[in-house]
């Protein structure tokens, strides 16, 4: 006869409890996986709907405007031409919004492929995209140390392109623009930043800064759709980092994003 002491009994029940907890965890993981697969399928269906069903009517509107102008039998007044121009421009803006939303929705479906990235080189390429603006305006660019990192190259390139684009756009009303990029180490990772002396914004609205189609300035003052910072935030979040900003109206803004070391 084998005697089972109190310690062995406690160990036995602990082992049973661990097995139960492990099985419960497996069920939760399986359920979560199923939920994520369902969400991804819904996003794919949404993307298809946006790219086909929603854009087709807009193409029809533009097409009929063009046919009308080509086949009209009498000249239109300036007022009538103005109306058609407003409709056509509005269609174009709507198409841009739909395309931006479509691109944003696909970010969750994009697989992250991390490789070594030279951030200094990536920032240099980002500024080259706006070479014409830099040449025709008085823009001082300051570049600090930007350590290498690992991440999805096209996505991180998009982050810098969006942030640099914003810095150039929101300093457009300054006689002399100053844009500075740099970094510092923090919490087992690196924080990168871009600072400008442009329009800035009121920090009481900062919680909405990275939302889709959130704009703090009138479209008549600064062109844009309002999805660039939301895209930046989504990309950085998927890399395990976070985004934030500091600003003051008419005194510029600084945008930060962090990336883990690994």
QUIVENDA-V74964 format. One record per backbone hydrogen bond with DSSP energy under -0.5 kcal/mol. NH is the residue of the N-H (numbers start at 0). CO is the residue of the C=O. Records with the same first field share a line. If there is no record, write none. Layout:
# QUIVENDA-V74964
NH = CO + CO
This chain:
# QUIVENDA-V74964
2 = 0
4 = 2
8 = 4
9 = 5
10 = 6
11 = 7
12 = 8
13 = 9
14 = 10
15 = 11
16 = 12
17 = 13
18 = 14
19 = 15
20 = 16
21 = 17
22 = 18
23 = 19
24 = 20
25 = 21
26 = 22
27 = 23
28 = 24
29 = 25
30 = 26
31 = 27
32 = 28
33 = 29
34 = 30
35 = 31
36 = 32
37 = 33
38 = 34
39 = 35
40 = 36
41 = 37
42 = 38
43 = 39
44 = 40
45 = 41
46 = 42
47 = 43
48 = 44
49 = 45
50 = 46
51 = 47
52 = 47 + 48
53 = 48
54 = 49
55 = 51
56 = 52
57 = 53
58 = 54
59 = 55
60 = 56
61 = 57
62 = 58
63 = 59
64 = 60
65 = 61
66 = 62
67 = 63
68 = 64
69 = 65
70 = 66
71 = 67
80 = 76
81 = 77
82 = 78
83 = 79
84 = 80
85 = 81
86 = 82
87 = 83
88 = 84
89 = 85
90 = 86
91 = 87
92 = 88
93 = 89
94 = 90
95 = 91
96 = 92
97 = 93
98 = 94
99 = 95
100 = 96
101 = 97
102 = 98
103 = 99
104 = 100
105 = 101
106 = 102 + 103
107 = 104
108 = 105
109 = 105
112 = 110
113 = 111
114 = 150
116 = 148
118 = 116
119 = 145
121 = 117
122 = 118
123 = 119
124 = 120
125 = 121
126 = 122
127 = 123
128 = 124 + 125
129 = 126
130 = 127
133 = 129
134 = 130
135 = 131
136 = 132
138 = 136
139 = 176
140 = 138
141 = 139 + 178
143 = 141 + 180
148 = 116
150 = 114
152 = 112 + 150
155 = 151
156 = 152
157 = 153
158 = 154
159 = 155
160 = 156
161 = 157
162 = 158
163 = 159
164 = 160
165 = 161
166 = 162
167 = 163
168 = 164
169 = 165
170 = 167
171 = 168
173 = 170
176 = 137
178 = 139
179 = 194
180 = 141
181 = 192
183 = 190
185 = 188
189 = 258
190 = 183
191 = 189 + 256
192 = 181
193 = 254
194 = 179
195 = 252
196 = 177
198 = 169
204 = 201
205 = 202
207 = 204
208 = 205
210 = 207
212 = 225
213 = 210 + 225
214 = 212
220 = 217
221 = 217
230 = 226
231 = 227
232 = 228
233 = 229
234 = 230
235 = 231
236 = 232
237 = 233
238 = 234 + 235
239 = 236
240 = 235
243 = 255
245 = 253
247 = 251
249 = 198
250 = 247
251 = 197
252 = 195
253 = 245
254 = 193
255 = 243
256 = 191
257 = 241
258 = 189
260 = 187
